Amino acid sequence: MTNSAQNGTLYIVATPIGNLGDITYRAVEILRQVDLIVVEDSRHSAKLFQHYNITSPAYVLHDHNEKENSIKLVEKLQQGVDLALISDAGTPLISDPGYWLVNLAIQHSIPVAPIPGPSASISALSVSGLPSDRFCFEGFLPAKTQARKNRLQELASETRTLIFYEAPHRILDSLRDLTVIFGPGRPAVITRELTKTYETVLRAPLAEILDIVERDANQQKGEFVILVHGAETRLVGDEEQVRLLGILLEAMPVKTAASIASKITGIKKNQLYERALELKGAR
């Protein structure tokens, strides 16, 4: 593929996460004007297109054909075709297909323009009541039990608000693992079906949320966002850090010592790793 001065533009268009009225005027205009709309599922997007009388043709791009079809779409962009990328709901690329297409377009100097709008993660955070000045988006947790537990162990000392997506068939397993690893009293929020008819927002400690969801089958259906309050950081002085790391370094490598010290104190692992290297070198 070769670059051309007549490249088209790739628009990344956010669409409603439930309520069709949440789309922006600009998004509708772009979707009506582009030559081609790249969709995740044509059956799903058809509802939006019909509602807003959008007649631009659709081209399907999903997890199974993304790499191959991204090459074809960049070729169209190089021929001057304007494309809009949408996902089934919300902002594209946020736990949805599109990374390969955007990355390839950038490599070939094709303009990529954002058309902002709805995002389930930000919408959930805005109504959660949890700290929103610093947060960490983790997307979907691993589907396999041990991998999921391992990932949660790594995040147990994270002090920022944590945001996860989860599917209905895994919601109970994930809530159980969160409760065990983060502790039953950790403040959390679970949102379900945001902007839709059965929108639900539960705010409670993890153990209480788990109990509510376990007892009510209706709370196990729909699209979920899980938000968890960050770990409380202990105020640990320099002397205590040195003493703790010194004890751990007698029995284990620097990386392991820093990781364990981070879980005990809540201090960032990288910070403790650098401190441990200093102590190791001073011996």
C-alpha positions in Angstrom: 0.0 0.0 0.0 1.3 3.5 -0.8 0.3 6.8 0.6 -1.7 9.3 -1.3 -2.4 13.0 -1.0 -6.1 12.2 -1.5 -6.5 10.0 1.6 -9.9 9.7 3.1 -10.6 10.3 6.9 -11.3 7.5 9.4 -13.9 8.8 11.9 -14.1 7.0 15.3 -17.8 7.5 16.2 -19.3 6.9 19.7 -22.8 5.6 19.6 -25.4 5.1 22.4 -24.9 2.4 25.0 -28.7 1.8 25.3 -30.9 4.9 24.9 -30.8 5.9 21.2 -31.4 9.5 22.1 -27.9 9.7 23.6 -26.1 10.1 20.2 -24.7 13.5 19.3 -25.8 15.6 16.4 -22.3 15.5 14.9 -22.2 11.7 15.1 -25.5 11.4 13.1 -24.2 13.9 10.5 -20.9 12.0 10.1 -22.7 8.7 9.8 -24.9 10.1 7.1 -22.1 11.7 5.2 -19.3 9.0 5.1 -19.0 6.6 2.2 -18.9 3.5 4.4 -19.6 2.7 8.0 -17.5 0.0 9.7 -19.7 -1.9 12.1 -19.2 -4.7 14.7 -22.6 -6.4 14.0 -24.7 -5.2 11.1 -27.9 -6.5 12.7 -27.3 -4.5 15.9 -26.3 -1.3 14.0 -29.4 -1.5 11.8 -31.6 -0.4 14.6 -29.6 2.8 15.0 -29.4 3.4 11.2 -33.2 3.0 10.8 -34.0 5.3 13.8 -31.9 8.1 12.3 -32.4 7.4 8.6 -28.7 6.6 8.0 -28.3 5.0 4.6 -24.5 4.8 4.3 -23.5 1.2 3.5 -22.0 -1.0 6.3 -18.9 -3.1 6.4 -18.5 -5.7 9.1 -15.3 -5.7 11.2 -15.1 -8.0 14.3 -12.5 -9.8 16.4 -12.3 -12.7 13.9 -11.6 -10.7 10.7 -10.1 -7.5 12.0 -6.5 -8.0 10.9 -7.4 -9.1 7.4 -10.2 -6.6 6.8 -8.2 -3.7 8.3 -5.8 -3.9 5.3 -8.7 -3.7 2.9 -10.2 -0.8 4.7 -6.9 1.2 4.7 -6.7 0.6 0.9 -10.2 2.2 0.6 -9.0 5.1 2.8 -6.0 5.6 0.5 -8.4 5.8 -2.4 -10.1 8.8 -0.8 -13.0 6.9 0.8 -14.2 8.4 4.1 -15.0 5.8 6.8 -16.7 5.8 10.1 -16.0 3.2 12.7 -18.6 2.3 15.3 -19.0 -0.5 17.8 -22.2 -2.1 19.0 -22.4 0.4 21.8 -20.3 3.2 23.2 -16.9 4.4 22.1 -15.1 2.1 19.7 -11.8 0.3 20.7 -12.8 0.4 24.4 -12.9 -3.4 24.9 -14.2 -3.5 21.2 -12.6 -4.1 17.8 -10.8 -1.4 15.9 -7.3 -1.2 17.3 -5.7 -2.8 14.2 -7.6 -0.5 11.8 -6.7 2.7 13.7 -3.1 1.7 14.1 -2.7 0.7 10.4 -4.4 4.0 9.3 -1.9 6.0 11.5 1.0 4.1 10.0 -0.1 5.2 6.6 -0.6 8.8 7.5 -4.3 8.6 7.2 -6.3 11.2 9.3 -8.1 9.6 12.3 -10.7 11.9 13.9 -12.6 11.2 17.1 -16.4 11.9 17.3 -16.9 11.8 21.1 -19.9 10.5 22.9 -21.2 7.7 25.2 -18.9 5.4 27.1 -20.2 2.8 29.6 -17.1 3.0 31.8 -17.2 6.8 32.2 -20.9 6.9 32.5 -20.7 4.4 35.4 -17.9 6.2 37.1 -19.8 9.5 36.9 -22.7 8.1 39.0 -20.7 5.7 41.2 -19.9 8.1 44.1 -16.3 6.6 44.1 -13.2 8.7 43.7 -13.0 9.9 40.1 -9.9 12.0 40.1 -7.7 9.0 39.4 -9.0 5.7 38.0 -7.8 2.5 36.2 -9.8 0.9 33.4 -9.2 -2.9 33.3 -11.8 -3.9 30.8 -12.9 -7.6 31.0 -11.2 -9.8 33.5 -9.8 -13.2 32.3 -12.5 -15.8 31.7 -10.5 -18.6 33.3 -10.7 -18.8 37.1 -7.0 -19.0 38.0 -6.0 -16.3 35.5 -8.8 -14.0 36.8 -7.6 -14.6 40.4 -4.0 -13.9 39.5 -5.0 -10.6 37.8 -7.0 -9.5 40.8 -4.1 -10.4 43.2 -2.0 -8.0 41.1 -4.6 -5.3 41.5 -5.3 -5.8 45.2 -3.0 -2.9 46.3 -4.0 -0.5 43.5 -5.1 2.8 45.1 -7.0 4.2 42.1 -10.7 3.4 41.5 -10.9 0.2 39.4 -13.3 -0.2 36.6 -14.2 -3.6 35.0 -16.6 -4.8 32.3 -18.3 -8.2 32.8 -20.6 -10.5 31.0 -23.7 -11.9 32.6 -22.5 -15.5 32.6 -19.4 -14.6 34.6 -20.8 -11.8 36.9 -21.2 -14.1 39.9 -17.8 -15.7 39.6 -16.1 -12.3 39.2 -17.9 -10.8 42.2 -17.0 -13.9 44.3 -13.3 -13.6 43.4 -13.4 -9.8 44.0 -14.9 -10.3 47.4 -12.3 -12.9 48.5 -9.2 -11.1 47.1 -10.1 -7.5 47.8 -12.0 -8.2 51.0 -15.8 -8.3 51.7 -15.8 -4.7 53.1 -14.2 -3.0 50.1 -16.7 -0.3 48.8 -17.9 -1.0 45.3 -20.6 -0.2 42.7 -22.1 -2.3 40.1 -24.1 -0.8 37.2 -26.4 -2.8 35.0 -28.1 -1.9 31.7 -27.1 1.8 31.9 -29.5 4.1 30.0 -31.9 1.2 29.3 -35.3 0.3 30.8 -33.9 -1.8 33.7 -31.0 0.4 34.6 -29.6 -0.5 38.0 -26.9 1.0 40.2 -25.9 -0.9 43.4 -23.6 0.9 45.8 -22.4 -1.2 48.8 -19.4 -3.2 50.1 -18.5 -6.1 47.8 -20.0 -8.8 50.1 -23.4 -7.0 50.1 -23.4 -6.6 46.3 -22.5 -10.3 45.9 -25.4 -11.3 48.2 -27.9 -9.1 46.3 -26.8 -10.4 42.9 -26.8 -14.1 44.1 -30.4 -13.8 45.5 -31.9 -12.0 42.5 -31.6 -13.7 39.1 -32.7 -10.5 37.4 -29.6 -8.8 38.7 -27.5 -11.4 36.8 -28.8 -10.3 33.4 -27.6 -7.5 31.1 -24.4 -5.4 30.5 -22.3 -4.8 33.6 -19.7 -2.3 34.8 -18.1 -3.1 38.1 -16.3 -0.3 40.0 -14.2 -0.9 43.1 -12.7 1.6 45.5 -9.0 1.7 45.4 -6.9 0.2 48.3 -6.2 2.5 51.2 -2.5 3.6 51.2 -0.8 3.1 54.5 1.5 5.9 55.6 4.8 4.1 55.8 7.9 6.1 56.7 11.3 5.7 55.0 12.7 3.9 58.0 9.9 1.3 58.0 10.3 0.8 54.3 14.0 0.1 54.7 13.3 -2.3 57.6 10.6 -4.2 55.8 12.6 -4.5 52.5 15.7 -5.5 54.4 13.9 -8.4 56.0 12.4 -9.5 52.7 15.7 -9.2 50.8 17.3 -11.7 53.1 15.0 -14.4 51.9 14.0 -13.5 48.3 15.0 -11.6 45.1 14.5 -7.9 44.7 11.4 -8.2 42.5 9.6 -10.5 44.8 10.5 -8.5 47.9 9.2 -5.3 46.2 5.9 -7.1 45.2 5.2 -8.4 48.7 6.2 -5.1 50.3 3.7 -3.3 48.0 0.9 -5.6 49.0 1.7 -5.0 52.7 2.0 -1.2 52.5 0.0 -0.2 49.5 3.0 1.7 48.1 3.6 1.4 44.4 5.6 -1.7 43.5 7.9 0.2 41.1 8.8 2.7 43.9 9.6 -0.1 46.3 11.6 -2.0 43.6 13.9 1.1 43.1 14.3 1.4 46.9 15.1 -2.3 47.1 17.8 -2.0 44.4 19.4 0.8 46.3 19.4 -1.3 49.5 20.8 -4.3 47.7 23.6 -2.2 46.1 24.5 -0.7 49.5 25.2 -4.1 51.0 
